[in-house]
Every structure is written in structure tokens, then in C-alpha cells.
Amino acid sequence: MLVKHYTLFWLNFCLSPVNQAQTNAHQKLTKLCNEEFACHRNAKKAALHLSEQLKYHRLTEIKISKKQLKPQIKSKNNSQTDWKYCYQISAQLKQDEEAIELENRTSDKFILATNIIH
């Protein structure tokens, strides 16, 4: 019974940070995908920056698309319109298995040490 208790505790301990990180990463990715960037370079830099910030996940299938914004008419007399563009990111989240495995091994050592002491 004691072994089962520690096993369940270990599973909850290991999965909880990863699940929390996934929720947090998904929120950050959604926010990033809704942003409009002035140039392709800025969009790519922001995507790579977010990917490096994530502890248990990585961005994959990063695509940067050019989006045409609504035209602004200069004046009533001049029929020429001023078209503006922005860049938006689309990407997918993928779990970083190596980081998760490292976290599991680190947690496992902690749990074993705790189990021996008690």
C-alpha cells in the first residue's frame, strides 16, 4: 500500500508540471499567433524566442504568412489606396520528450530518496 501511495504521488508530481506547462505554452502560442508583425524577420525572431522559453515543449511547423490589411484611402480626390501588410505566425506545439524524460529522472531520484528516508 505504501508503494502504491508513492507511485501515485510520483505520477501526479511528474505529470502536473508538464500539464501546467502545456496549458501555459498553448496560451502563449495563441497570443503569438494573433500578433501582427511589421516584417518577416521580427515574426521569425518572436517564434524562436518563444520556442526557447518553453521548458517541456517546442514549436514545430512554424509558418510565417504575409497578410494584407484593409486599405486606407488617402483622399476622396485621389483614388489611389495605400495597402499595408503585416506578418503572422502559425505553429504547432510538440512535447520535448528529452526535457520531460530528464524531469522524470530527476523526480524519480527525489522520490526514491524520500522513500528511503521515510
C-alpha positions as CSV (number, residue, x, y, z in Angstrom):
1,M,0.0,0.0,0.0
2,L,2.9,2.4,0.8
3,V,4.5,1.7,-2.5
4,K,1.2,2.4,-4.4
5,H,0.9,5.7,-2.5
6,Y,4.3,6.8,-3.5
7,T,3.8,5.7,-7.1
8,L,0.6,7.7,-7.4
9,F,2.3,10.7,-5.8
10,W,5.2,10.3,-8.2
11,L,2.9,10.2,-11.2
12,N,1.0,13.3,-10.1
13,F,4.2,15.1,-9.3
14,C,5.7,14.4,-12.7
15,L,2.6,15.0,-14.8
16,S,1.4,18.1,-13.1
17,P,4.3,20.5,-14.2
18,V,4.1,19.2,-17.7
19,N,0.4,19.7,-18.0
20,Q,0.6,23.1,-16.5
21,A,3.5,24.0,-18.9
22,Q,1.4,22.7,-21.8
23,T,-1.6,25.0,-20.9
24,N,0.8,27.9,-20.4
25,A,2.6,27.2,-23.7
26,H,-0.7,26.9,-25.6
27,Q,-1.8,30.3,-24.2
28,K,1.5,31.9,-25.2
29,L,1.3,30.4,-28.7
30,T,-2.3,31.6,-29.2
31,K,-1.2,35.1,-28.2
32,L,1.8,34.9,-30.6
33,C,-0.3,33.7,-33.5
34,N,-2.7,36.6,-33.0
35,E,0.1,39.2,-33.1
36,E,0.8,41.2,-36.3
37,F,4.5,41.8,-37.1
38,A,6.0,44.5,-39.3
39,C,8.4,42.2,-41.1
40,H,9.2,38.5,-41.6
41,R,12.4,38.8,-39.6
42,N,10.6,40.1,-36.4
43,A,8.0,37.3,-36.7
44,K,10.6,34.6,-37.0
45,K,12.6,36.1,-34.1
46,A,9.5,36.1,-31.9
47,A,8.6,32.5,-32.7
48,L,12.2,31.3,-32.0
49,H,12.2,33.3,-28.8
50,L,9.0,31.6,-27.6
51,S,10.3,28.2,-28.5
52,E,13.4,28.7,-26.4
53,Q,11.4,29.9,-23.4
54,L,9.3,26.8,-23.2
55,K,10.6,24.2,-20.8
56,Y,8.8,21.0,-21.9
57,H,7.6,22.0,-25.5
58,R,9.0,23.2,-28.8
59,L,7.3,24.9,-31.7
60,T,7.2,22.9,-34.9
61,E,5.8,23.6,-38.3
62,I,6.5,27.3,-37.9
63,K,5.0,29.2,-40.9
64,I,5.1,32.9,-41.3
65,S,2.5,34.3,-43.7
66,K,2.1,37.8,-45.2
67,K,-1.3,39.2,-44.6
68,Q,-2.8,42.2,-46.4
69,L,-4.5,44.7,-44.1
70,K,-7.6,46.7,-45.0
71,P,-6.7,49.6,-47.4
72,Q,-6.7,53.1,-46.3
73,I,-8.0,55.6,-48.9
74,K,-5.7,58.7,-48.9
75,S,-8.3,61.2,-50.1
76,K,-11.6,61.4,-51.9
77,N,-10.0,63.1,-54.9
78,N,-7.2,60.5,-55.2
79,S,-8.4,57.1,-56.0
80,Q,-5.1,55.5,-55.0
81,T,-5.2,53.3,-52.0
82,D,-2.4,52.7,-49.5
83,W,-2.1,48.9,-49.0
84,K,-0.4,47.8,-45.8
85,Y,0.9,44.3,-44.9
86,C,1.8,42.5,-41.8
87,Y,3.2,39.1,-41.0
88,Q,1.5,36.4,-38.8
89,I,2.8,33.2,-37.3
90,S,1.2,29.8,-37.3
91,A,2.9,26.9,-35.5
92,Q,2.3,23.7,-33.6
93,L,3.3,22.7,-30.1
94,K,5.3,19.5,-29.7
95,Q,6.3,18.0,-26.4
96,D,10.1,17.9,-25.8
97,E,10.5,14.3,-24.8
98,E,14.1,14.7,-23.7
99,A,13.2,17.5,-21.3
100,I,10.3,15.5,-19.9
101,E,12.4,12.4,-19.5
102,L,15.1,14.4,-17.7
103,E,12.4,15.9,-15.4
104,N,11.1,12.3,-14.7
105,R,14.5,11.0,-13.9
106,T,15.2,13.9,-11.6
107,S,11.8,13.5,-9.9
108,D,12.4,9.8,-9.6
109,K,15.6,10.2,-7.8
110,F,13.9,12.6,-5.4
111,I,11.1,10.2,-4.7
112,L,13.4,7.3,-4.1
113,A,15.5,9.4,-1.7
114,T,12.2,10.4,0.1
115,N,11.0,6.8,0.1
116,I,14.2,5.6,1.8
117,I,14.2,8.3,4.5
118,H,10.6,7.6,5.5
